[in-house]
Amino acid sequence: MTIFFTADTHFGDHRTINIWRRPFSSVADMDAALIQRWNAVVEPGDTVWHLGDVARRASDVPALLAALNGTKHLIRGNNDPDGTVAARHWASTADYAELEVDGHRLVLCHYPFRSWNGQHRGVINLHGHSHGRLAPMRRQFDVGVDANDFAPVSMSDLLAKPRPRERSGVPPVRPASS
């Protein structure tokens, strides 16, 4: 079982194609590609933490979640109405979470933090919201689809990716001690 992270899918939202310059000719093409890329990396027994901004219409969310592999948890984003949060197929919903994955302690929120719990003790902040347009701080990763080839990403893949220039002053990522 692998744990994946994603954010900012914005299923069914034509505005994201233009605003974020997504390489799709239509909403139908975007949604099909997002579903295909999700299911290409996520197996049915895997877990996915979606860090918000799931879909334009809450009424579409139950069918979308049923079409996507894995056990899905939601960290609510600014574009997730109550209907999205209440949709069937979420294993859990919250505004914020802290967990440990692959020996790394994580702080999960839709929004990127300037500082977070445990930041100077090796804790990593995973977020969405910025669509790959925010210069990260050390130990901070945008898990949104725009920053990750329109697919969920694992912790090991995040840590292996070349990083854009980071703000200095914070030591590099190290596994959390047990």
Secondary structure, DSSP 4 states (H G I P E B T S, - for coil): --EEEEB---BT-THHHHHTT-S-SSHHHHHHHHHHHHHHH--TT-EEEE-S--BS-GGGHHHHHHHS-SEEEEE--TT--HHHHT-TTEEEEES-EEEEETTEEEEE-SSPPSS-TTGGGTPEEEE-SSTT-SPPBTTEEE-BGGGTTTS-EEHHHHHHSPPPP-BSSSPPP-PPP-
